[in-house]
């Protein structure tokens, strides 16, 4: 395996090209899984760009451009409109890609290419015992937005048009010991970070900022699509951006994640898995 693949533990490949370090990622979205049938194609395009650039954010990379794999759908012109909106917002360019005709469920893919702002590029596999565990913002807004979109009323923007934390990732890159974005739920992604780093992450559920009602805190910890950053840093460090400490890293025990001192071992119950 190429060393740039990082043992496939990260969501990105890291490649040294001349004097530059490139960060490359690829994510797909499928109708009915990642977005609702009949959803505004402009919003689908926005989200497709964001989920890929969120991976770049977790590496402190500045986006350069994207390659699109597009299966023709119901309103292709509207998709292109949303694609340009998203790329303009993030300062990225469309570099190329491919289009296909097909029948049935629509599937979309995007490859994002970025340039590292800091070397060594941070990983999800380098957390250390004694580190503090942080999150950059509240969780659960996408969950509420999804419910509003399905109901046809209420504020659905957080689900339809999430934001990649690019500025935060660039600011954090020199300071973190490990980092990743939260795409599939805090608890599941914490398990992935813990496994990659061979530590146990102890999380205090009450410390996690949420955008949902208090009685839905547990759901908010398992829902995805918020695209905040989850990271570890040495205890007591002065961070360059606001973030909330939600736990600590400890030597690896018999469970990779502890939630309020309870062992979490069943990944199928922790977040979204394909």
Secondary structure, DSSP 8 states (H G I E B T S, - for coil): --GGGGGG-SSSEEEEETTEEEEEEEEEEEBTTTB-TT--HHHHHHHHHHHHHHHHHTTTEEEEEEEEEEE--S-HHHHHHHHHHHHHHHT-EEEEEEEE--SSS-EEEEEEEEEESSSS---SS---TT-EEEESS-B-HHHHHHHHHHHT-S--HHHHS----HHHHHHHTTT-SEEEE-SS-HHHHHHHHHHHHTEEEEE-GGGS-BSS-GGGHHHHHH------EEEEE-TT---SS--EEEEEEEE--SSSEEETTEEE--GGGTS---
